[in-house]
Amino acid sequence: MTSTPSSSGAAALNAGADSNTRSGDKTTRLIIASSIGNALEWFDFVAYGFFAVTIAKLFFPVGNETVSLMVTFATFGLSYLFRPLGAIVLGWYADKVGRKAALLVSMSMTVAGTLICTVIPTYESIGILAPVGILVARLLLALSAGGEFGSATAMLTEHGSKRKAFMASWQFSSQGAAALLAALAGFLLNALLTPDQIASWGWRLPFAFGLLIAPVGLYIRRYIDETPPPKKSVAATGEQAGWKLQTLRVLVSMGILSVSTAASYLMLLYMPTFAIKQLHLPQSTAFAATAVSGAILMFGAPFMGMVADRFGRTRVMVVSTVLTLCTIYYSFVWVIKTPTLWVMMAVMVWAGILKAVYFGSLGVVLSSIFPPETRVRGMGISYSLGATVFGGFTPFMVTWLVARTGNPVAPSYYLMGCAVLSLAAVTVYHLRLKKYL
């Protein structure tokens, strides 16, 4: 029996709808799988920042609170020196074996580092082994993060979607989600537990929560599709593959990353400590402000990714950088002169908007700088070096700047310098480097 034209058309329409549904499901699964490791890493690092004062007392008791806090942040920063090693090893693995395989390895290392933070005894119980254990945990997390960003971003941009900025932006949306969850966890802990309970065991709960997320991430990553093997690109052959161009790619990428990395670490990791130590605000204020900023980044980054796909990636990055350069000093002055919850909220909202605008384009721009067969290594090394130079040591540097100068506005100078560097790097990428890609 032959089908009528109408029935054939209906069948084709249903088949197309089913295909679109399957494609949408695969895209959603890909976004979750690629972003969950980054979210767990940032959840861990924001939690570390929230409880830096407590961790300093429990694991680095040197007698002076400022020195103890600086040692805590220095340990955090020291671990970032291992990010480039993770980028090289896991990046090579991802480029040779596959993005999916590298993501599974990096997630396993993240789980191990988070587990140590959850269960390790304090200095009072095991002495010098306590700070050594914290350092080992940070090293594992740093090695994992070194390979995580490049593998996950490559996975998101290489699956054939035309909305590449939108896809890559979910890496940064996950950072916002992690900050939001960590802030809510910190707020609830401070509301429900006494200071003694937090110092005794409550500070471990966010890390334990991260461990609950990890098995879900491992399961989802195991069942995503691998990206097609990278094809040999013109940009990777002949004179263009020389070390000068590769060095230029890495340096430009680091420059592009500088303002976004410094802003993230300054606003999400340092600002809670700044609010408590310098402005003498309650911890709940810092948690609430960070939660709002995280929520803006969570929803704003994908939206700005769509804007970047439509109107141009470097254009929106320049807008964000210029606004950061022009407003960050006055934001610090305002919050210092009027140290209230609502002022802190307003500053963090503005910071969240600026980051969301920049992050909407950042992932796809970094991905486009490197050819497919070395993309994960290139992005990973650039991101790791950028995170080490402009991120890992940012809390230590700004804490030192404030202590050295006695000026609580000093952190804004650091961020303004990073904004100038990023503006120059984006300009170089747009005017010169893009012709090689």
Contacts in CASP RR format, 6 or more apart in sequence:
PFRMAT RR
TARGET T0000
AUTHOR 0000-0000-0000
METHOD contacts of the structure
MODEL  1
MTSTPSSSGAAALNAGADSNTRSGDKTTRLIIASSIGNALEWFDFVAYGF
FAVTIAKLFFPVGNETVSLMVTFATFGLSYLFRPLGAIVLGWYADKVGRK
AALLVSMSMTVAGTLICTVIPTYESIGILAPVGILVARLLLALSAGGEFG
SATAMLTEHGSKRKAFMASWQFSSQGAAALLAALAGFLLNALLTPDQIAS
WGWRLPFAFGLLIAPVGLYIRRYIDETPPPKKSVAATGEQAGWKLQTLRV
LVSMGILSVSTAASYLMLLYMPTFAIKQLHLPQSTAFAATAVSGAILMFG
APFMGMVADRFGRTRVMVVSTVLTLCTIYYSFVWVIKTPTLWVMMAVMVW
AGILKAVYFGSLGVVLSSIFPPETRVRGMGISYSLGATVFGGFTPFMVTW
LVARTGNPVAPSYYLMGCAVLSLAAVTVYHLRLKKYL
3 11 0 8 1.000
26 225 0 8 1.000
27 159 0 8 1.000
27 161 0 8 1.000
29 220 0 8 1.000
29 223 0 8 1.000
29 224 0 8 1.000
30 155 0 8 1.000
30 156 0 8 1.000
30 159 0 8 1.000
30 224 0 8 1.000
30 225 0 8 1.000
31 156 0 8 1.000
31 167 0 8 1.000
31 170 0 8 1.000
32 217 0 8 1.000
32 220 0 8 1.000
33 103 0 8 1.000
33 155 0 8 1.000
33 217 0 8 1.000
33 220 0 8 1.000
33 221 0 8 1.000
33 224 0 8 1.000
34 103 0 8 1.000
34 152 0 8 1.000
34 153 0 8 1.000
34 155 0 8 1.000
34 156 0 8 1.000
34 170 0 8 1.000
34 171 0 8 1.000
34 224 0 8 1.000
35 152 0 8 1.000
35 170 0 8 1.000
35 171 0 8 1.000
35 173 0 8 1.000
35 174 0 8 1.000
36 107 0 8 1.000
36 174 0 8 1.000
36 213 0 8 1.000
36 216 0 8 1.000
36 217 0 8 1.000
36 220 0 8 1.000
36 221 0 8 1.000
37 103 0 8 1.000
37 106 0 8 1.000
37 107 0 8 1.000
37 110 0 8 1.000
37 148 0 8 1.000
37 152 0 8 1.000
37 174 0 8 1.000
37 217 0 8 1.000
38 148 0 8 1.000
38 149 0 8 1.000
38 152 0 8 1.000
38 171 0 8 1.000
38 174 0 8 1.000
38 175 0 8 1.000
38 178 0 8 1.000
39 174 0 8 1.000
39 175 0 8 1.000
39 177 0 8 1.000
39 178 0 8 1.000
39 213 0 8 1.000
40 107 0 8 1.000
40 110 0 8 1.000
40 114 0 8 1.000
40 178 0 8 1.000
40 210 0 8 1.000
40 213 0 8 1.000
40 214 0 8 1.000
40 217 0 8 1.000
41 110 0 8 1.000
41 141 0 8 1.000
41 144 0 8 1.000
41 145 0 8 1.000
41 148 0 8 1.000
41 178 0 8 1.000
42 174 0 8 1.000
42 175 0 8 1.000
42 176 0 8 1.000
42 178 0 8 1.000
42 179 0 8 1.000
42 182 0 8 1.000
42 268 0 8 1.000
43 178 0 8 1.000
43 179 0 8 1.000
43 181 0 8 1.000
43 182 0 8 1.000
43 206 0 8 1.000
43 209 0 8 1.000
43 210 0 8 1.000
43 213 0 8 1.000
44 110 0 8 1.000
44 114 0 8 1.000
44 117 0 8 1.000
44 141 0 8 1.000
44 207 0 8 1.000
44 210 0 8 1.000
45 76 0 8 1.000
45 141 0 8 1.000
45 268 0 8 1.000
45 269 0 8 1.000
46 178 0 8 1.000
46 179 0 8 1.000
46 182 0 8 1.000
46 183 0 8 1.000
46 268 0 8 1.000
46 269 0 8 1.000
46 290 0 8 1.000
47 182 0 8 1.000
47 185 0 8 1.000
47 186 0 8 1.000
47 206 0 8 1.000
47 207 0 8 1.000
48 55 0 8 1.000
48 76 0 8 1.000
48 117 0 8 1.000
48 269 0 8 1.000
49 76 0 8 1.000
49 269 0 8 1.000
49 272 0 8 1.000
49 273 0 8 1.000
49 395 0 8 1.000
50 182 0 8 1.000
50 183 0 8 1.000
50 186 0 8 1.000
50 206 0 8 1.000
50 272 0 8 1.000
50 283 0 8 1.000
50 286 0 8 1.000
50 287 0 8 1.000
50 290 0 8 1.000
51 198 0 8 1.000
51 203 0 8 1.000
51 206 0 8 1.000
52 69 0 8 1.000
52 72 0 8 1.000
52 73 0 8 1.000
52 269 0 8 1.000
52 273 0 8 1.000
52 395 0 8 1.000
53 69 0 8 1.000
53 273 0 8 1.000
53 276 0 8 1.000
53 277 0 8 1.000
54 198 0 8 1.000
54 199 0 8 1.000
54 203 0 8 1.000
55 72 0 8 1.000
55 134 0 8 1.000
55 203 0 8 1.000
56 65 0 8 1.000
56 68 0 8 1.000
56 69 0 8 1.000
56 71 0 8 1.000
56 72 0 8 1.000
57 68 0 8 1.000
57 199 0 8 1.000
58 122 0 8 1.000
58 123 0 8 1.000
58 124 0 8 1.000
58 130 0 8 1.000
58 199 0 8 1.000
58 203 0 8 1.000
59 72 0 8 1.000
59 122 0 8 1.000
59 123 0 8 1.000
59 130 0 8 1.000
59 131 0 8 1.000
59 134 0 8 1.000
60 68 0 8 1.000
60 71 0 8 1.000
60 72 0 8 1.000
60 75 0 8 1.000
60 123 0 8 1.000
60 131 0 8 1.000
61 68 0 8 1.000
61 123 0 8 1.000
62 68 0 8 1.000
62 71 0 8 1.000
66 399 0 8 1.000
66 403 0 8 1.000
69 273 0 8 1.000
69 277 0 8 1.000
69 399 0 8 1.000
70 396 0 8 1.000
70 399 0 8 1.000
70 400 0 8 1.000
70 403 0 8 1.000
73 395 0 8 1.000
73 396 0 8 1.000
73 399 0 8 1.000
74 393 0 8 1.000
74 396 0 8 1.000
75 131 0 8 1.000
75 134 0 8 1.000
75 135 0 8 1.000
75 138 0 8 1.000
76 138 0 8 1.000
76 392 0 8 1.000
76 395 0 8 1.000
76 396 0 8 1.000
77 138 0 8 1.000
77 388 0 8 1.000
77 391 0 8 1.000
77 392 0 8 1.000
77 393 0 8 1.000
77 395 0 8 1.000
77 396 0 8 1.000
78 135 0 8 1.000
78 138 0 8 1.000
79 135 0 8 1.000
79 138 0 8 1.000
79 139 0 8 1.000
79 141 0 8 1.000
79 142 0 8 1.000
80 142 0 8 1.000
80 384 0 8 1.000
80 387 0 8 1.000
80 388 0 8 1.000
80 391 0 8 1.000
80 392 0 8 1.000
80 393 0 8 1.000
81 142 0 8 1.000
81 388 0 8 1.000
82 139 0 8 1.000
82 142 0 8 1.000
82 143 0 8 1.000
83 142 0 8 1.000
83 143 0 8 1.000
83 145 0 8 1.000
83 146 0 8 1.000
83 383 0 8 1.000
83 384 0 8 1.000
83 385 0 8 1.000
83 387 0 8 1.000
83 388 0 8 1.000
84 146 0 8 1.000
84 381 0 8 1.000
84 384 0 8 1.000
84 385 0 8 1.000
84 388 0 8 1.000
85 143 0 8 1.000
86 142 0 8 1.000
86 143 0 8 1.000
86 144 0 8 1.000
86 146 0 8 1.000
86 147 0 8 1.000
86 384 0 8 1.000
87 146 0 8 1.000
87 147 0 8 1.000
87 150 0 8 1.000
87 377 0 8 1.000
87 378 0 8 1.000
87 380 0 8 1.000
87 381 0 8 1.000
87 383 0 8 1.000
87 384 0 8 1.000
88 377 0 8 1.000
88 381 0 8 1.000
89 143 0 8 1.000
89 147 0 8 1.000
90 102 0 8 1.000
90 105 0 8 1.000
90 106 0 8 1.000
90 143 0 8 1.000
90 144 0 8 1.000
90 146 0 8 1.000
90 147 0 8 1.000
90 148 0 8 1.000
90 151 0 8 1.000
90 376 0 8 1.000
91 102 0 8 1.000
91 147 0 8 1.000
91 150 0 8 1.000
91 151 0 8 1.000
91 376 0 8 1.000
91 377 0 8 1.000
91 378 0 8 1.000
91 380 0 8 1.000
92 377 0 8 1.000
93 101 0 8 1.000
93 102 0 8 1.000
93 105 0 8 1.000
94 101 0 8 1.000
94 102 0 8 1.000
94 103 0 8 1.000
94 147 0 8 1.000
94 150 0 8 1.000
94 151 0 8 1.000
94 154 0 8 1.000
94 376 0 8 1.000
94 377 0 8 1.000
95 230 0 8 1.000
95 373 0 8 1.000
95 374 0 8 1.000
95 375 0 8 1.000
95 376 0 8 1.000
95 377 0 8 1.000
98 226 0 8 1.000
98 227 0 8 1.000
99 151 0 8 1.000
99 152 0 8 1.000
99 154 0 8 1.000
99 155 0 8 1.000
99 158 0 8 1.000
99 226 0 8 1.000
99 227 0 8 1.000
99 376 0 8 1.000
100 155 0 8 1.000
100 221 0 8 1.000
100 224 0 8 1.000
100 225 0 8 1.000
100 226 0 8 1.000
100 227 0 8 1.000
101 226 0 8 1.000
102 147 0 8 1.000
102 151 0 8 1.000
102 376 0 8 1.000
103 148 0 8 1.000
103 151 0 8 1.000
103 152 0 8 1.000
103 155 0 8 1.000
103 221 0 8 1.000
104 218 0 8 1.000
104 221 0 8 1.000
104 222 0 8 1.000
106 144 0 8 1.000
106 145 0 8 1.000
106 146 0 8 1.000
106 147 0 8 1.000
106 148 0 8 1.000
106 151 0 8 1.000
107 144 0 8 1.000
107 148 0 8 1.000
107 214 0 8 1.000
107 217 0 8 1.000
107 218 0 8 1.000
107 221 0 8 1.000
108 218 0 8 1.000
109 140 0 8 1.000
109 141 0 8 1.000
109 143 0 8 1.000
109 144 0 8 1.000
110 140 0 8 1.000
110 141 0 8 1.000
110 144 0 8 1.000
110 145 0 8 1.000
110 148 0 8 1.000
110 214 0 8 1.000
111 211 0 8 1.000
111 214 0 8 1.000
111 218 0 8 1.000
112 140 0 8 1.000
113 136 0 8 1.000
113 137 0 8 1.000
113 138 0 8 1.000
113 140 0 8 1.000
113 141 0 8 1.000
113 144 0 8 1.000
114 137 0 8 1.000
114 141 0 8 1.000
114 207 0 8 1.000
114 210 0 8 1.000
114 211 0 8 1.000
114 214 0 8 1.000
115 211 0 8 1.000
116 133 0 8 1.000
116 134 0 8 1.000
116 136 0 8 1.000
116 137 0 8 1.000
116 140 0 8 1.000
117 134 0 8 1.000
117 137 0 8 1.000
117 204 0 8 1.000
117 207 0 8 1.000
118 204 0 8 1.000
118 207 0 8 1.000
118 208 0 8 1.000
118 211 0 8 1.000
119 204 0 8 1.000
120 130 0 8 1.000
120 133 0 8 1.000
120 134 0 8 1.000
120 137 0 8 1.000
121 129 0 8 1.000
121 130 0 8 1.000
122 130 0 8 1.000
123 130 0 8 1.000
123 131 0 8 1.000
145 384 0 8 1.000
145 387 0 8 1.000
146 380 0 8 1.000
146 383 0 8 1.000
146 384 0 8 1.000
147 376 0 8 1.000
147 380 0 8 1.000
147 384 0 8 1.000
149 171 0 8 1.000
149 379 0 8 1.000
149 380 0 8 1.000
149 383 0 8 1.000
149 384 0 8 1.000
150 375 0 8 1.000
150 376 0 8 1.000
150 378 0 8 1.000
150 379 0 8 1.000
150 380 0 8 1.000
150 383 0 8 1.000
151 376 0 8 1.000
152 171 0 8 1.000
153 168 0 8 1.000
153 171 0 8 1.000
153 363 0 8 1.000
153 366 0 8 1.000
153 367 0 8 1.000
153 379 0 8 1.000
154 227 0 8 1.000
154 367 0 8 1.000
154 372 0 8 1.000
154 375 0 8 1.000
154 376 0 8 1.000
154 379 0 8 1.000
155 224 0 8 1.000
155 227 0 8 1.000
156 167 0 8 1.000
156 168 0 8 1.000
156 170 0 8 1.000
156 171 0 8 1.000
157 164 0 8 1.000
157 167 0 8 1.000
157 168 0 8 1.000
157 363 0 8 1.000
157 364 0 8 1.000
157 367 0 8 1.000
158 227 0 8 1.000
158 228 0 8 1.000
158 230 0 8 1.000
158 372 0 8 1.000
159 167 0 8 1.000
159 225 0 8 1.000
159 227 0 8 1.000
161 167 0 8 1.000
162 309 0 8 1.000
163 305 0 8 1.000
163 306 0 8 1.000
163 309 0 8 1.000
164 309 0 8 1.000
164 364 0 8 1.000
164 367 0 8 1.000
165 305 0 8 1.000
165 306 0 8 1.000
165 308 0 8 1.000
165 309 0 8 1.000
165 313 0 8 1.000
165 360 0 8 1.000
165 361 0 8 1.000
165 363 0 8 1.000
165 364 0 8 1.000
166 302 0 8 1.000
166 305 0 8 1.000
166 306 0 8 1.000
166 308 0 8 1.000
166 309 0 8 1.000
167 364 0 8 1.000
168 305 0 8 1.000
168 360 0 8 1.000
168 362 0 8 1.000
168 363 0 8 1.000
168 364 0 8 1.000
168 367 0 8 1.000
169 301 0 8 1.000
169 302 0 8 1.000
169 304 0 8 1.000
169 305 0 8 1.000
169 308 0 8 1.000
169 359 0 8 1.000
169 360 0 8 1.000
169 361 0 8 1.000
169 363 0 8 1.000
169 364 0 8 1.000
170 301 0 8 1.000
170 302 0 8 1.000
171 363 0 8 1.000
172 297 0 8 1.000
172 301 0 8 1.000
172 355 0 8 1.000
172 356 0 8 1.000
172 359 0 8 1.000
172 360 0 8 1.000
172 362 0 8 1.000
172 363 0 8 1.000
173 297 0 8 1.000
173 298 0 8 1.000
173 299 0 8 1.000
173 300 0 8 1.000
173 301 0 8 1.000
173 302 0 8 1.000
173 359 0 8 1.000
174 298 0 8 1.000
175 264 0 8 1.000
175 294 0 8 1.000
175 297 0 8 1.000
175 359 0 8 1.000
176 293 0 8 1.000
176 294 0 8 1.000
176 295 0 8 1.000
176 297 0 8 1.000
176 298 0 8 1.000
176 301 0 8 1.000
177 294 0 8 1.000
177 298 0 8 1.000
179 268 0 8 1.000
179 290 0 8 1.000
179 291 0 8 1.000
179 293 0 8 1.000
179 294 0 8 1.000
179 297 0 8 1.000
180 291 0 8 1.000
180 294 0 8 1.000
180 295 0 8 1.000
180 298 0 8 1.000
181 209 0 8 1.000
182 206 0 8 1.000
182 290 0 8 1.000
183 287 0 8 1.000
183 288 0 8 1.000
183 290 0 8 1.000
183 291 0 8 1.000
183 294 0 8 1.000
184 287 0 8 1.000
184 291 0 8 1.000
185 205 0 8 1.000
185 206 0 8 1.000
185 209 0 8 1.000
186 206 0 8 1.000
186 283 0 8 1.000
186 287 0 8 1.000
187 284 0 8 1.000
187 287 0 8 1.000
187 288 0 8 1.000
187 291 0 8 1.000
189 198 0 8 1.000
189 202 0 8 1.000
189 203 0 8 1.000
189 205 0 8 1.000
189 206 0 8 1.000
190 198 0 8 1.000
190 282 0 8 1.000
190 283 0 8 1.000
190 284 0 8 1.000
190 287 0 8 1.000
191 284 0 8 1.000
193 202 0 8 1.000
230 371 0 8 1.000
230 372 0 8 1.000
230 373 0 8 1.000
230 375 0 8 1.000
231 372 0 8 1.000
231 373 0 8 1.000
232 373 0 8 1.000
233 371 0 8 1.000
233 372 0 8 1.000
233 373 0 8 1.000
234 240 0 8 1.000
235 241 0 8 1.000
235 371 0 8 1.000
235 436 0 8 1.000
235 437 0 8 1.000
236 371 0 8 1.000
236 373 0 8 1.000
236 374 0 8 1.000
240 436 0 8 1.000
245 436 0 8 1.000
248 433 0 8 1.000
249 369 0 8 1.000
249 370 0 8 1.000
249 378 0 8 1.000
249 382 0 8 1.000
249 433 0 8 1.000
250 378 0 8 1.000
250 381 0 8 1.000
250 382 0 8 1.000
250 385 0 8 1.000
251 425 0 8 1.000
252 369 0 8 1.000
252 425 0 8 1.000
252 428 0 8 1.000
252 429 0 8 1.000
252 433 0 8 1.000
253 366 0 8 1.000
253 369 0 8 1.000
253 378 0 8 1.000
253 379 0 8 1.000
253 382 0 8 1.000
253 383 0 8 1.000
253 425 0 8 1.000
254 382 0 8 1.000
254 385 0 8 1.000
254 386 0 8 1.000
254 389 0 8 1.000
254 390 0 8 1.000
254 425 0 8 1.000
255 386 0 8 1.000
255 421 0 8 1.000
255 422 0 8 1.000
255 424 0 8 1.000
255 425 0 8 1.000
256 317 0 8 1.000
256 362 0 8 1.000
256 365 0 8 1.000
256 366 0 8 1.000
256 422 0 8 1.000
256 425 0 8 1.000
256 426 0 8 1.000
256 429 0 8 1.000
257 362 0 8 1.000
257 366 0 8 1.000
257 382 0 8 1.000
257 383 0 8 1.000
257 386 0 8 1.000
257 387 0 8 1.000
257 390 0 8 1.000
257 422 0 8 1.000
258 386 0 8 1.000
258 389 0 8 1.000
258 390 0 8 1.000
258 418 0 8 1.000
258 421 0 8 1.000
258 422 0 8 1.000
258 425 0 8 1.000
259 321 0 8 1.000
259 324 0 8 1.000
259 358 0 8 1.000
259 415 0 8 1.000
259 418 0 8 1.000
259 419 0 8 1.000
259 421 0 8 1.000
259 422 0 8 1.000
259 423 0 8 1.000
260 355 0 8 1.000
260 358 0 8 1.000
260 359 0 8 1.000
260 362 0 8 1.000
260 422 0 8 1.000
261 386 0 8 1.000
261 387 0 8 1.000
261 390 0 8 1.000
261 391 0 8 1.000
261 394 0 8 1.000
261 418 0 8 1.000
262 390 0 8 1.000
262 391 0 8 1.000
262 394 0 8 1.000
262 414 0 8 1.000
262 415 0 8 1.000
262 418 0 8 1.000
263 324 0 8 1.000
263 351 0 8 1.000
263 354 0 8 1.000
263 355 0 8 1.000
263 415 0 8 1.000
263 418 0 8 1.000
264 355 0 8 1.000
264 391 0 8 1.000
265 390 0 8 1.000
265 391 0 8 1.000
265 392 0 8 1.000
265 394 0 8 1.000
265 395 0 8 1.000
266 394 0 8 1.000
266 395 0 8 1.000
266 398 0 8 1.000
266 411 0 8 1.000
266 414 0 8 1.000
266 415 0 8 1.000
267 290 0 8 1.000
267 293 0 8 1.000
267 348 0 8 1.000
267 351 0 8 1.000
267 352 0 8 1.000
267 355 0 8 1.000
268 290 0 8 1.000
268 293 0 8 1.000
268 294 0 8 1.000
269 394 0 8 1.000
269 395 0 8 1.000
270 394 0 8 1.000
270 395 0 8 1.000
270 398 0 8 1.000
270 399 0 8 1.000
270 411 0 8 1.000
271 286 0 8 1.000
271 289 0 8 1.000
271 290 0 8 1.000
271 348 0 8 1.000
272 283 0 8 1.000
272 286 0 8 1.000
272 287 0 8 1.000
272 289 0 8 1.000
272 290 0 8 1.000
273 286 0 8 1.000
273 395 0 8 1.000
273 399 0 8 1.000
274 398 0 8 1.000
274 408 0 8 1.000
274 411 0 8 1.000
275 281 0 8 1.000
275 285 0 8 1.000
275 286 0 8 1.000
275 289 0 8 1.000
275 339 0 8 1.000
275 344 0 8 1.000
276 282 0 8 1.000
276 283 0 8 1.000
276 286 0 8 1.000
278 336 0 8 1.000
278 402 0 8 1.000
278 408 0 8 1.000
279 335 0 8 1.000
279 336 0 8 1.000
279 339 0 8 1.000
279 344 0 8 1.000
279 408 0 8 1.000
280 339 0 8 1.000
281 339 0 8 1.000
281 341 0 8 1.000
281 344 0 8 1.000
285 341 0 8 1.000
285 344 0 8 1.000
286 344 0 8 1.000
288 341 0 8 1.000
288 345 0 8 1.000
289 341 0 8 1.000
289 344 0 8 1.000
289 345 0 8 1.000
289 347 0 8 1.000
289 348 0 8 1.000
290 348 0 8 1.000
292 345 0 8 1.000
292 348 0 8 1.000
292 349 0 8 1.000
293 348 0 8 1.000
293 349 0 8 1.000
293 351 0 8 1.000
293 352 0 8 1.000
293 355 0 8 1.000
294 352 0 8 1.000
296 349 0 8 1.000
296 352 0 8 1.000
296 353 0 8 1.000
296 355 0 8 1.000
296 356 0 8 1.000
297 352 0 8 1.000
297 355 0 8 1.000
297 356 0 8 1.000
297 359 0 8 1.000
299 356 0 8 1.000
300 356 0 8 1.000
300 360 0 8 1.000
301 355 0 8 1.000
301 356 0 8 1.000
301 359 0 8 1.000
301 360 0 8 1.000
302 360 0 8 1.000
303 356 0 8 1.000
304 316 0 8 1.000
304 356 0 8 1.000
304 357 0 8 1.000
304 359 0 8 1.000
304 360 0 8 1.000
304 361 0 8 1.000
305 360 0 8 1.000
305 361 0 8 1.000
307 316 0 8 1.000
307 360 0 8 1.000
308 315 0 8 1.000
308 316 0 8 1.000
308 360 0 8 1.000
308 361 0 8 1.000
308 364 0 8 1.000
312 361 0 8 1.000
313 361 0 8 1.000
313 364 0 8 1.000
313 365 0 8 1.000
314 361 0 8 1.000
314 365 0 8 1.000
314 426 0 8 1.000
314 429 0 8 1.000
314 430 0 8 1.000
316 357 0 8 1.000
316 358 0 8 1.000
316 360 0 8 1.000
316 361 0 8 1.000
317 357 0 8 1.000
317 358 0 8 1.000
317 361 0 8 1.000
317 362 0 8 1.000
317 365 0 8 1.000
317 422 0 8 1.000
317 426 0 8 1.000
318 423 0 8 1.000
318 426 0 8 1.000
318 427 0 8 1.000
319 357 0 8 1.000
320 354 0 8 1.000
320 355 0 8 1.000
320 357 0 8 1.000
320 358 0 8 1.000
321 358 0 8 1.000
321 419 0 8 1.000
321 422 0 8 1.000
321 423 0 8 1.000
321 426 0 8 1.000
322 419 0 8 1.000
322 423 0 8 1.000
323 354 0 8 1.000
323 357 0 8 1.000
324 354 0 8 1.000
324 415 0 8 1.000
324 416 0 8 1.000
324 419 0 8 1.000
325 416 0 8 1.000
325 419 0 8 1.000
325 420 0 8 1.000
325 423 0 8 1.000
327 350 0 8 1.000
327 354 0 8 1.000
328 412 0 8 1.000
328 415 0 8 1.000
328 416 0 8 1.000
328 419 0 8 1.000
329 409 0 8 1.000
329 412 0 8 1.000
329 413 0 8 1.000
329 416 0 8 1.000
331 347 0 8 1.000
331 350 0 8 1.000
331 351 0 8 1.000
331 412 0 8 1.000
332 347 0 8 1.000
332 408 0 8 1.000
332 409 0 8 1.000
332 411 0 8 1.000
332 412 0 8 1.000
333 409 0 8 1.000
334 343 0 8 1.000
334 346 0 8 1.000
334 347 0 8 1.000
335 343 0 8 1.000
335 344 0 8 1.000
335 347 0 8 1.000
336 408 0 8 1.000
336 409 0 8 1.000
365 429 0 8 1.000
366 379 0 8 1.000
366 382 0 8 1.000
366 383 0 8 1.000
367 375 0 8 1.000
367 379 0 8 1.000
368 434 0 8 1.000
368 437 0 8 1.000
369 379 0 8 1.000
369 382 0 8 1.000
369 429 0 8 1.000
369 433 0 8 1.000
369 437 0 8 1.000
370 377 0 8 1.000
370 378 0 8 1.000
370 379 0 8 1.000
390 418 0 8 1.000
394 414 0 8 1.000
397 414 0 8 1.000
398 410 0 8 1.000
398 411 0 8 1.000
398 414 0 8 1.000
401 407 0 8 1.000
401 410 0 8 1.000
401 411 0 8 1.000
401 413 0 8 1.000
401 414 0 8 1.000
402 408 0 8 1.000
402 410 0 8 1.000
402 411 0 8 1.000
END
